[in-house]
Amino acid sequence: MFGGRAVALERAVTVIGRAPGCDLVIEDVTLSRRTCSLSFDGAGHCIVTDLDSACGVVVNGHKVTRAGLHAGDRVYVGSVVFVVEPRAE
């Protein structure tokens, strides 16, 4: 089993991919250069948006182009899985 790492979102929009200019760079050849973005809506809810990636974005087993995220959701991009946790106060 692989270990995990907590990543706090510090920007209004965070771009995930394998390109050096992304906010979160993941060295995974299955990812597109710019795979998806994470942003917040006006109510503070996190939204994942596929940036027309080749691998796609899967949330809880369903391929999505855009989806609101909630605590416990699993977001799959390439071979990486993100588990959404509430912001620590």
N, CA, C and O atoms as a GROMACS GRO file, in nm:
protein
  356
    1MET      N    1   0.084  -0.118   0.000
    1MET     CA    2   0.000   0.000   0.000
    1MET      C    3   0.088   0.124   0.000
    1MET      O    4   0.191   0.128   0.068
    2PHE      N    5   0.049   0.222  -0.074
    2PHE     CA    6   0.125   0.345  -0.083
    2PHE      C    7   0.080   0.442   0.025
    2PHE      O    8  -0.036   0.440   0.068
    3GLY      N    9   0.172   0.524   0.068
    3GLY     CA   10   0.138   0.627   0.167
    3GLY      C   11   0.074   0.745   0.100
    3GLY      O   12   0.081   0.760  -0.022
    4GLY      N   13   0.011   0.828   0.178
    4GLY     CA   14  -0.055   0.945   0.123
    4GLY      C   15   0.013   1.072   0.168
    4GLY      O   16   0.099   1.071   0.256
    5ARG      N   17  -0.027   1.180   0.106
    5ARG     CA   18   0.026   1.310   0.141
    5ARG      C   19  -0.090   1.409   0.138
    5ARG      O   20  -0.168   1.410   0.043
    6ALA      N   21  -0.100   1.490   0.240
    6ALA     CA   22  -0.204   1.593   0.245
    6ALA      C   23  -0.156   1.715   0.168
    6ALA      O   24  -0.042   1.760   0.185
    7VAL      N   25  -0.243   1.768   0.083
    7VAL     CA   26  -0.212   1.888   0.007
    7VAL      C   27  -0.327   1.986   0.029
    7VAL      O   28  -0.441   1.959  -0.008
    8ALA      N   29  -0.296   2.098   0.090
    8ALA     CA   30  -0.398   2.201   0.113
    8ALA      C   31  -0.402   2.293  -0.009
    8ALA      O   32  -0.298   2.332  -0.061
    9LEU      N   33  -0.522   2.327  -0.053
    9LEU     CA   34  -0.537   2.418  -0.166
    9LEU      C   35  -0.521   2.561  -0.115
    9LEU      O   36  -0.597   2.607  -0.031
   10GLU      N   37  -0.422   2.629  -0.168
   10GLU     CA   38  -0.392   2.765  -0.124
   10GLU      C   39  -0.435   2.871  -0.224
   10GLU      O   40  -0.431   2.990  -0.194
   11ARG      N   41  -0.476   2.830  -0.343
   11ARG     CA   42  -0.512   2.924  -0.449
   11ARG      C   43  -0.658   2.909  -0.483
   11ARG      O   44  -0.720   2.806  -0.454
   12ALA      N   45  -0.714   3.011  -0.546
   12ALA     CA   46  -0.854   3.005  -0.588
   12ALA      C   47  -0.872   2.898  -0.695
   12ALA      O   48  -0.976   2.831  -0.698
   13VAL      N   49  -0.772   2.880  -0.783
   13VAL     CA   50  -0.776   2.777  -0.886
   13VAL      C   51  -0.641   2.705  -0.884
   13VAL      O   52  -0.536   2.768  -0.891
   14THR      N   53  -0.646   2.574  -0.873
   14THR     CA   54  -0.525   2.492  -0.872
   14THR      C   55  -0.530   2.399  -0.993
   14THR      O   56  -0.628   2.326  -1.010
   15VAL      N   57  -0.427   2.402  -1.077
   15VAL     CA   58  -0.420   2.317  -1.195
   15VAL      C   59  -0.330   2.198  -1.164
   15VAL      O   60  -0.219   2.213  -1.113
   16ILE      N   61  -0.381   2.078  -1.196
   16ILE     CA   62  -0.309   1.954  -1.173
   16ILE      C   63  -0.272   1.893  -1.307
   16ILE      O   64  -0.354   1.888  -1.399
   17GLY      N   65  -0.149   1.848  -1.319
   17GLY     CA   66  -0.103   1.783  -1.442
   17GLY      C   67   0.043   1.747  -1.431
   17GLY      O   68   0.101   1.750  -1.323
   18ARG      N   69   0.103   1.712  -1.545
   18ARG     CA   70   0.245   1.675  -1.543
   18ARG      C   71   0.335   1.784  -1.599
   18ARG      O   72   0.457   1.768  -1.599
   19ALA      N   73   0.279   1.893  -1.648
   19ALA     CA   74   0.360   2.003  -1.703
   19ALA      C   75   0.422   2.084  -1.589
   19ALA      O   76   0.360   2.102  -1.485
   20PRO      N   77   0.544   2.132  -1.608
   20PRO     CA   78   0.612   2.209  -1.504
   20PRO      C   79   0.535   2.333  -1.457
   20PRO      O   80   0.552   2.374  -1.342
   21GLY      N   81   0.452   2.393  -1.540
   21GLY     CA   82   0.379   2.513  -1.501
   21GLY      C   83   0.254   2.488  -1.416
   21GLY      O   84   0.191   2.584  -1.373
   22CYS      N   85   0.217   2.363  -1.393
   22CYS     CA   86   0.099   2.333  -1.312
   22CYS      C   87   0.125   2.364  -1.166
   22CYS      O   88   0.239   2.364  -1.120
   23ASP      N   89   0.017   2.391  -1.092
   23ASP     CA   90   0.030   2.419  -0.948
   23ASP      C   91   0.067   2.293  -0.871
   23ASP      O   92   0.143   2.299  -0.774
   24LEU      N   93   0.014   2.179  -0.914
   24LEU     CA   94   0.047   2.050  -0.853
   24LEU      C   95   0.094   1.960  -0.966
   24LEU      O   96   0.013   1.912  -1.046
   25VAL      N   97   0.225   1.936  -0.972
   25VAL     CA   98   0.285   1.855  -1.078
   25VAL      C   99   0.296   1.711  -1.029
   25VAL      O  100   0.351   1.683  -0.922
   26ILE      N  101   0.241   1.620  -1.110
   26ILE     CA  102   0.245   1.477  -1.078
   26ILE      C  103   0.320   1.408  -1.191
   26ILE      O  104   0.283   1.418  -1.308
   27GLU      N  105   0.424   1.338  -1.155
   27GLU     CA  106   0.505   1.267  -1.254
   27GLU      C  107   0.440   1.134  -1.287
   27GLU      O  108   0.475   1.030  -1.230
   28ASP      N  109   0.345   1.138  -1.378
   28ASP     CA  110   0.269   1.020  -1.419
   28ASP      C  111   0.246   1.034  -1.569
   28ASP      O  112   0.176   1.126  -1.613
   29VAL      N  113   0.304   0.945  -1.649
   29VAL     CA  114   0.294   0.957  -1.795
   29VAL      C  115   0.152   0.941  -1.846
   29VAL      O  116   0.124   0.977  -1.960
   30THR      N  117   0.060   0.888  -1.764
   30THR     CA  118  -0.078   0.874  -1.808
   30THR      C  119  -0.156   1.006  -1.797
   30THR      O  120  -0.265   1.019  -1.853
   31LEU      N  121  -0.101   1.103  -1.726
   31LEU     CA  122  -0.167   1.232  -1.711
   31LEU      C  123  -0.141   1.320  -1.833
   31LEU      O  124  -0.038   1.309  -1.898
   32SER      N  125  -0.236   1.406  -1.862
   32SER     CA  126  -0.214   1.509  -1.963
   32SER      C  127  -0.127   1.618  -1.902
   32SER      O  128  -0.109   1.625  -1.780
   33ARG      N  129  -0.074   1.702  -1.988
   33ARG     CA  130   0.010   1.811  -1.936
   33ARG      C  131  -0.070   1.898  -1.838
   33ARG      O  132  -0.018   1.937  -1.734
   34ARG      N  133  -0.194   1.926  -1.871
   34ARG     CA  134  -0.286   1.997  -1.781
   34ARG      C  135  -0.411   1.909  -1.774
   34ARG      O  136  -0.491   1.908  -1.867
   35THR      N  137  -0.428   1.838  -1.665
   35THR     CA  138  -0.534   1.738  -1.654
   35THR      C  139  -0.664   1.796  -1.602
   35THR      O  140  -0.769   1.779  -1.665
   36CYS      N  141  -0.659   1.863  -1.488
   36CYS     CA  142  -0.782   1.916  -1.430
   36CYS      C  143  -0.751   2.036  -1.343
   36CYS      O  144  -0.635   2.065  -1.312
   37SER      N  145  -0.857   2.105  -1.305
   37SER     CA  146  -0.841   2.216  -1.211
   37SER      C  147  -0.933   2.194  -1.092
   37SER      O  148  -1.038   2.131  -1.104
   38LEU      N  149  -0.892   2.247  -0.980
   38LEU     CA  150  -0.976   2.250  -0.860
   38LEU      C  151  -0.999   2.397  -0.828
   38LEU      O  152  -0.905   2.476  -0.823
   39SER      N  153  -1.124   2.433  -0.806
   39SER     CA  154  -1.157   2.571  -0.775
   39SER      C  155  -1.268   2.573  -0.672
   39SER      O  156  -1.321   2.468  -0.635
   40PHE      N  157  -1.303   2.690  -0.625
   40PHE     CA  158  -1.409   2.704  -0.527
   40PHE      C  159  -1.521   2.790  -0.584
   40PHE      O  160  -1.494   2.891  -0.650
   41ASP      N  161  -1.645   2.751  -0.559
   41ASP     CA  162  -1.758   2.833  -0.602
   41ASP      C  163  -1.782   2.943  -0.498
   41ASP      O  164  -1.708   2.951  -0.400
   42GLY      N  165  -1.880   3.024  -0.518
   42GLY     CA  166  -1.908   3.135  -0.428
   42GLY      C  167  -1.943   3.094  -0.286
   42GLY      O  168  -1.927   3.174  -0.194
   43ALA      N  169  -1.989   2.970  -0.268
   43ALA     CA  170  -2.025   2.921  -0.135
   43ALA      C  171  -1.910   2.846  -0.068
   43ALA      O  172  -1.925   2.793   0.042
   44GLY      N  173  -1.793   2.840  -0.135
   44GLY     CA  174  -1.677   2.773  -0.076
   44GLY      C  175  -1.668   2.625  -0.103
   44GLY      O  176  -1.583   2.557  -0.046
   45HIS      N  177  -1.754   2.572  -0.191
   45HIS     CA  178  -1.748   2.430  -0.227
   45HIS      C  179  -1.641   2.408  -0.334
   45HIS      O  180  -1.625   2.490  -0.424
   46CYS      N  181  -1.569   2.298  -0.323
   46CYS     CA  182  -1.463   2.266  -0.419
   46CYS      C  183  -1.523   2.202  -0.544
   46CYS      O  184  -1.610   2.115  -0.535
   47ILE      N  185  -1.477   2.246  -0.660
   47ILE     CA  186  -1.523   2.197  -0.790
   47ILE      C  187  -1.403   2.144  -0.867
   47ILE      O  188  -1.300   2.211  -0.875
   48VAL      N  189  -1.414   2.023  -0.922
   48VAL     CA  190  -1.311   1.969  -1.010
   48VAL      C  191  -1.361   1.982  -1.153
   48VAL      O  192  -1.476   1.950  -1.182
   49THR      N  193  -1.273   2.027  -1.243
   49THR     CA  194  -1.306   2.045  -1.384
   49THR      C  195  -1.199   1.978  -1.469
   49THR      O  196  -1.080   2.008  -1.455
   50ASP      N  197  -1.241   1.887  -1.557
   50ASP     CA  198  -1.149   1.823  -1.651
   50ASP      C  199  -1.110   1.927  -1.756
   50ASP      O  200  -1.196   1.996  -1.810
   51LEU      N  201  -0.981   1.937  -1.784
   51LEU     CA  202  -0.931   2.034  -1.881
   51LEU      C  203  -0.907   1.964  -2.016
   51LEU      O  204  -0.801   1.978  -2.076
   52ASP      N  205  -1.008   1.890  -2.061
   52ASP     CA  206  -1.000   1.815  -2.187
   52ASP      C  207  -0.881   1.720  -2.188
   52ASP      O  208  -0.810   1.708  -2.288
   53SER      N  209  -0.860   1.652  -2.075
   53SER     CA  210  -0.746   1.562  -2.063
   53SER      C  211  -0.771   1.431  -2.136
   53SER      O  212  -0.886   1.391  -2.158
   54ALA      N  213  -0.664   1.363  -2.173
   54ALA     CA  214  -0.674   1.234  -2.240
   54ALA      C  215  -0.718   1.125  -2.143
   54ALA      O  216  -0.793   1.035  -2.180
   55CYS      N  217  -0.672   1.134  -2.018
   55CYS     CA  218  -0.703   1.029  -1.920
   55CYS      C  219  -0.840   1.048  -1.855
   55CYS      O  220  -0.900   0.952  -1.807
   56GLY      N  221  -0.889   1.170  -1.853
   56GLY     CA  222  -1.017   1.198  -1.790
   56GLY      C  223  -1.006   1.211  -1.639
   56GLY      O  224  -0.900   1.187  -1.581
   57VAL      N  225  -1.116   1.250  -1.578
   57VAL     CA  226  -1.126   1.264  -1.434
   57VAL      C  227  -1.243   1.178  -1.388
   57VAL      O  228  -1.352   1.185  -1.445
   58VAL      N  229  -1.218   1.098  -1.286
   58VAL     CA  230  -1.321   1.008  -1.234
   58VAL      C  231  -1.345   1.044  -1.087
   58VAL      O  232  -1.251   1.051  -1.008
   59VAL      N  233  -1.470   1.065  -1.051
   59VAL     CA  234  -1.508   1.094  -0.912
   59VAL      C  235  -1.600   0.982  -0.866
   59VAL      O  236  -1.708   0.962  -0.922
   60ASN      N  237  -1.557   0.911  -0.764
   60ASN     CA  238  -1.636   0.802  -0.707
   60ASN      C  239  -1.684   0.702  -0.812
   60ASN      O  240  -1.797   0.654  -0.807
   61GLY      N  241  -1.596   0.672  -0.909
   61GLY     CA  242  -1.628   0.572  -1.010
   61GLY      C  243  -1.701   0.624  -1.133
   61GLY      O  244  -1.733   0.546  -1.222
   62HIS      N  245  -1.727   0.754  -1.139
   62HIS     CA  246  -1.799   0.812  -1.254
   62HIS      C  247  -1.711   0.915  -1.324
   62HIS      O  248  -1.660   1.007  -1.260
   63LYS      N  249  -1.694   0.899  -1.456
   63LYS     CA  250  -1.617   0.996  -1.533
   63LYS      C  251  -1.696   1.126  -1.538
   63LYS      O  252  -1.816   1.126  -1.566
   64VAL      N  253  -1.628   1.237  -1.511
   64VAL     CA  254  -1.695   1.367  -1.506
   64VAL      C  255  -1.618   1.470  -1.588
   64VAL      O  256  -1.498   1.455  -1.610
   65THR      N  257  -1.687   1.572  -1.633
   65THR     CA  258  -1.621   1.687  -1.693
   65THR      C  259  -1.613   1.800  -1.590
   65THR      O  260  -1.522   1.884  -1.594
   66ARG      N  261  -1.710   1.801  -1.497
   66ARG     CA  262  -1.714   1.901  -1.389
   66ARG      C  263  -1.800   1.842  -1.278
   66ARG      O  264  -1.907   1.787  -1.304
   67ALA      N  265  -1.752   1.854  -1.154
   67ALA     CA  266  -1.830   1.799  -1.042
   67ALA      C  267  -1.796   1.871  -0.913
   67ALA      O  268  -1.681   1.910  -0.890
   68GLY      N  269  -1.897   1.889  -0.830
   68GLY     CA  270  -1.875   1.940  -0.694
   68GLY      C  271  -1.821   1.827  -0.608
   68GLY      O  272  -1.864   1.712  -0.621
   69LEU      N  273  -1.728   1.860  -0.519
   69LEU     CA  274  -1.667   1.759  -0.434
   69LEU      C  275  -1.710   1.775  -0.290
   69LEU      O  276  -1.736   1.886  -0.242
   70HIS      N  277  -1.718   1.662  -0.221
   70HIS     CA  278  -1.757   1.660  -0.080
   70HIS      C  279  -1.660   1.573  -0.002
   70HIS      O  280  -1.590   1.490  -0.060
   71ALA      N  281  -1.656   1.592   0.128
   71ALA     CA  282  -1.567   1.512   0.213
   71ALA      C  283  -1.591   1.363   0.188
   71ALA      O  284  -1.705   1.317   0.184
   72GLY      N  285  -1.483   1.290   0.170
   72GLY     CA  286  -1.490   1.146   0.145
   72GLY      C  287  -1.489   1.108  -0.001
   72GLY      O  288  -1.465   0.991  -0.034
   73ASP      N  289  -1.513   1.203  -0.091
   73ASP     CA  290  -1.510   1.173  -0.235
   73ASP      C  291  -1.370   1.129  -0.275
   73ASP      O  292  -1.270   1.175  -0.219
   74ARG      N  293  -1.363   1.039  -0.374
   74ARG     CA  294  -1.236   0.993  -0.430
   74ARG      C  295  -1.228   1.042  -0.574
   74ARG      O  296  -1.316   1.017  -0.656
   75VAL      N  297  -1.120   1.114  -0.602
   75VAL     CA  298  -1.097   1.171  -0.734
   75VAL      C  299  -0.977   1.098  -0.795
   75VAL      O  300  -0.868   1.097  -0.738
   76TYR      N  301  -0.999   1.037  -0.912
   76TYR     CA  302  -0.894   0.961  -0.981
   76TYR      C  303  -0.848   1.037  -1.104
   76TYR      O  304  -0.929   1.072  -1.190
   77VAL      N  305  -0.718   1.063  -1.113
   77VAL     CA  306  -0.656   1.121  -1.232
   77VAL      C  307  -0.532   1.038  -1.261
   77VAL      O  308  -0.441   1.030  -1.179
   78GLY      N  309  -0.529   0.975  -1.377
   78GLY     CA  310  -0.418   0.885  -1.407
   78GLY      C  311  -0.413   0.774  -1.304
   78GLY      O  312  -0.515   0.710  -1.276
   79SER      N  313  -0.296   0.751  -1.248
   79SER     CA  314  -0.282   0.646  -1.146
   79SER      C  315  -0.287   0.702  -1.005
   79SER      O  316  -0.253   0.632  -0.909
   80VAL      N  317  -0.328   0.827  -0.990
   80VAL     CA  318  -0.332   0.894  -0.860
   80VAL      C  319  -0.476   0.904  -0.810
   80VAL      O  320  -0.568   0.931  -0.888
   81VAL      N  321  -0.494   0.882  -0.680
   81VAL     CA  322  -0.624   0.896  -0.616
   81VAL      C  323  -0.615   1.005  -0.510
   81VAL      O  324  -0.528   1.001  -0.423
   82PHE      N  325  -0.706   1.102  -0.518
   82PHE     CA  326  -0.718   1.204  -0.415
   82PHE      C  327  -0.841   1.174  -0.332
   82PHE      O  328  -0.946   1.142  -0.387
   83VAL      N  329  -0.830   1.183  -0.201
   83VAL     CA  330  -0.944   1.170  -0.113
   83VAL      C  331  -0.972   1.307  -0.055
   83VAL      O  332  -0.884   1.367   0.007
   84VAL      N  333  -1.093   1.356  -0.073
   84VAL     CA  334  -1.129   1.490  -0.028
   84VAL      C  335  -1.153   1.488   0.122
   84VAL      O  336  -1.230   1.406   0.172
   85GLU      N  337  -1.087   1.580   0.191
   85GLU     CA  338  -1.106   1.596   0.335
   85GLU      C  339  -1.148   1.739   0.361
   85GLU      O  340  -1.110   1.829   0.287
   86PRO      N  341  -1.226   1.760   0.468
   86PRO     CA  342  -1.263   1.898   0.501
   86PRO      C  343  -1.139   1.977   0.542
   86PRO      O  344  -1.041   1.921   0.590
   87ARG      N  345  -1.146   2.105   0.522
   87ARG     CA  346  -1.034   2.192   0.559
   87ARG      C  347  -1.014   2.189   0.709
   87ARG      O  348  -1.110   2.202   0.785
   88ALA      N  349  -0.890   2.172   0.752
   88ALA     CA  350  -0.857   2.175   0.894
   88ALA      C  351  -0.866   2.318   0.944
   88ALA      O  352  -0.816   2.410   0.880
   89GLU      N  353  -0.929   2.334   1.055
   89GLU     CA  354  -0.943   2.470   1.113
   89GLU      C  355  -0.830   2.501   1.205
   89GLU      O  356  -0.825   2.610   1.262
   0.00000   0.00000   0.00000
